[in-house]
Amino acid sequence: MAPEVVWETIREAERHPAVSGGRTHATRLNALESLLATRSALQRQARSGIQVERRQRLSPAEFFTDYYRRNRPVVIEGLLEDWPAMKRWTPAWMAERFGDETVEVMAGRDAQALPDFHADRLRRDVPLRELLARFDGAPTNDMYLVARNSLLLREAFRPLLEDLRAPEGYIHPDLGGPDRVHLWLGPAGTLSNLHHDHLNVLFCQVWGRKQVWLAPSWETPWMANERGFYSAVDVLAPDTARFPDFARVALHTVVVEPGDTLFIPVGWWHALRALDASLSVTFVSFEETPGLNTCWQEGWLGATPQEEHP
């Protein structure tokens, strides 16, 4: 081809709206990644900055000022002392009271590398006592009752709400609304791999212990976020040869004990593994907050919003 034809073809391609839009989009993404990289570098200079603080009887005013609005995690002790659930909800009591009730679990999780991506395929209805029977065996990730099963919205399990108390000043007192409170139940060994939520979560541990890994929201470019809100990295055995950027992420581990409440800020990456048979309750309706939460709004750079995690 003649040189003048080649150059005119190139100039015509550069004037195409797709190329012009892509260039603008790439510039904005590069600026955003540069900002996050700077914050990540500052974080690594002061690793203590991601230590999860423990606070006794933290007042709601301090919580919203120092943690919720600053997008910082914290473990709060003493918020669950008035919960009847803390004394009543034992595996034996639940088996006696609800053992014959059918619950929806995710079963066959061990056969999937990333079971949370296959939630619909893994759905299975079983009597609650079948799930509770797994608690006596070896640690396993094979069967787990997770939040998306909305157990507390079912009529048979509504009495459980009477044993909960919305932490006063933190959480909206109406627990009857849809998706305001969720329950997680499983044997030792259940794992929710690295992901971030699209809203803030108050995570309450009723019994059992959970190990939690946390990484700040500004580490997102290095989290191998290939699908939805999930990372492709296995938190138990990170493959830094496949995901070399993950090596720079400043992960911190905290163990949540029975009676502990963990605030997981919106956008913060986290993974949770049950060290014992475990029951957890989560809230998402925060007082003093417009719309009861501050949500992760995707698409502001023109990207397609990603699906919510299970």
N, C-alpha and C positions, 0 to 999 in steps of 0.2 A: 504494500500500500504506500501511496505517496505520503511523505512526512506531514504535509499540510492537512491531509485527510485524517491521519492519526491524531494530530493535535486538536482538530476540531471535534473529533469523536470524544476525546478526553474532556474537553471543555463542556461539551454537551452533557456528558455523564455527571460532571461536577455540578451542573445547574439543575440536575434532577432533584425534585423535592425529597425523595428518599435519602439521597446522599447528603443533602443539606441538613435535613432533620437528624440523620444519624450522626453527623459531625457535631451538631449542637448537643445532642443527647450524650455523646461520648465525652465532650468537654465537661458537662455537668457531672457525669459519673466520676471522671478523673478528679474533679475538685472535691467531690464528696469523699472519695477514697483517700485522698491526700489529707483531708481533715481528720478522718478516722485514724489514719496511720499516725498522725501527729499525737492524737490523744492516746493511742495504744503505746507509742514510744514513751510518753510521759508516765503512763501507768507502769511500764516495766522498770522505769527508774525508781519507782517507789512502790514495790510490790505489796507492801503492807496496806496500800490503798484498797485492795480488793479483799482484805480480811473481812469475813462476815462478823460483824459485831454481835455481841449478846447483851441484851438489855433486860433488866428486871422491871416488870410493871411499867413499861414505857407509856407515858400519857398519850392520848390521841393527838393532842396538839403537837407534841414533839415528833410523833410518828409522821404526821403529814408534812411538817416543816423540814425535818432532817432526813427523811427516807423516801416517802412517797413522791414528793415534789422534786427531790434531788436524784431520783432514779437510783437509789442505793438499797441493797438488800440488808436485812437485819433479822436476827433470831430474837424473838420476844418470849420471855418466860413469865408464867403466871396468868396468862389470859384465859386458860381453860379450866381453872380451878373450880368454877361453879357449874361445870358440865356434868349432869348425871351420866352421860355417856362414858366418862373417864372411869367410872366404877362399874357400871352396868354392862357395858358392851364387851364382854369376853367372848371368845370363840364358842365356849360351851353354852352361854346364854343365847347367842345368836342361832346356834344349831337347834336349841330347844324351842325358841320362839318363832324362828323363820325357816327352819331347816327344810321344810317341805315346799316352801315357796320357790317358784322358778325365777332364776336370774339370768340375765344375758352376760356372758363372759367372752373374752377373746381367748380361744383355745387353739392349741397347735402352734403356739408362738415360737417354740424352739425350732420348728422346721423352716422358719423364715428368717433371712438375714436381717431384714428391717420390718419387723412385724407390724409396726404402727402404720406402714404404708398399705397394709393388707387388712385393715380392720373389718371391712365388709365381708371379706372372704373368711375371716376367722371367727365371725359371730357364731355363738352357739348357746342354746338355752339348756341350763342344767339346774337341778335342785341346789339350793344354797349349801346344803350339807355336803354335796359332792365337792364343791370348791373348798369348804372348810376342812374336808378330809385330807386335802393336799398339804395342810399345815404340818402334819406329823411326819412327812417324808423329807427327803433331801431337798436342798434349795433348788428351785426350778423357776423358769420364766415361761412355762408352758401354758399356764392358765391365770388370767388376771381380770378382775372386774374393774373397769376404768370409768372415768367421768362421763364419757359419751354415752354410757348405758343408762344414765339418768335414773338410777335406782330410786332415789328419794322422791321422784315424781310419781311413782307407782303407788296405787292406793294401799296395797298390802304393807308397804314399807313407810307410809307417811307417819305412823306413830314414832318412828325414829327421830323425827324432827323435834319432838317434845324433849328429847334428851340433849339437844344442842342449845347453845346460847350465842347469839350474834355478839361478838366482842363489842361492848358498849363504846360508842364514839368512833369506832373503826368501821364497822360493818352495818349496813342498813338493817334495821330490826325485822323487816318482813322477809322471812325465809321461805314463804310459801310460793313466791313467784318463780316462774320457770327459769331454770339454769342459774339460779342465784347461789345454790349450794350443791356440791357434788361429793360423792363418796368413792374412795379407792380401796380395794380389798384384795389381798393376795398373799401367797406364801412367801417365805424367804427366797430371795433370788430374782423376784420380778424386777424388770429393768425398763425404764423409759429413757431411751437414748437421747443424745444431745438435741435440743430443740429450743425455740423461744416461743413464748405465747404472744397473742395479739392484744393482750390486756394484762393488767396487774392482777396478781393472785396472792391471797393470804392462805398459806398452806398450814393446816393444823394436824399434828400427829397425835392420834388417840392412843394406839398401842403399837409396840414394835419400834424398831429404829430404822431410819433410812439414811443412806449415804448420799449426799448431794454434791454434784460438781456444778460450779457456777463460773460464767465468763461474762464480762461486761458487754453491753450491746454494741459498743464501738469496735469489738473484735470481729464483727460480722464478715468483713471481707476475707477473713482467713479461716472461716468455719466450714468450708466446703458445703455451702448451703445450696445443694443441687436440686432440691425438691421441697415445695411447701415451706414449712417453718422448721424443717429438720436438716441436721448435718449428716453427711455421709460417713463421718468419722465414728468408729467404734470407740466409745469412751473407755472401755475396759482394756482395749489393745490398740491404741492409735497407730495407724500405719503412716508414719511421717515420710516414708519413701514415696507413697502414693499421694499423700497430702502434705507436702513439705511446709506450706504456710502455717499449718496447724501448730508446728513446733514453737511458733512465736506467741501463741495464745497463753495468757496467764490464767490458767485454771486454778481454782481454789476448792478444796473439799471441806465440807462441814457435815457432821453427823447430827441429824435431828432426832431428839429423844422424845419419849412419850410426854405429852404436856407442852412441848415446844410449839411455837408458831413461827413459821418462816415467811417473811415477805419476799416474794419474787417479783422484781420490778418488770414492767413491760419491756420487751426487747432483750432482756438478759437471757443468755443461753444457759441451759441447765439440763442435767441428767440426774435421775434418781434410781437408786438400787436398794431394795429392801434387804436389810441385814437379818431381820427376823420376820416371822409372819406379821403382817402390817395392815393397819387400818388408818386411813387418812381422810380428812375432810377439807375441802377447799371452798373459799368464798371469793366472789368477784364484784360484789356490790358495795362500794366504799362510800361512807358518809363524807360530807364536805367536798364532794367531787361532782362537777357537772356531768349528768348522764350516768352517775354512779361508777364510772371508770374512765380512764384515759387510754384510748385504744391506739394500737399501731395502725396507722393509715398508710397503706401502700399505694403505689401508682402515681405519687406526686412527681416522679421523674418521667412519667409516661410509661412505666413498666406495667405489665399485666398483674393485677393482684393475685397472690398465691392462695391456694386453698388452705383452710384452717387445718391444724393437726388434729388427730383424733382425740 
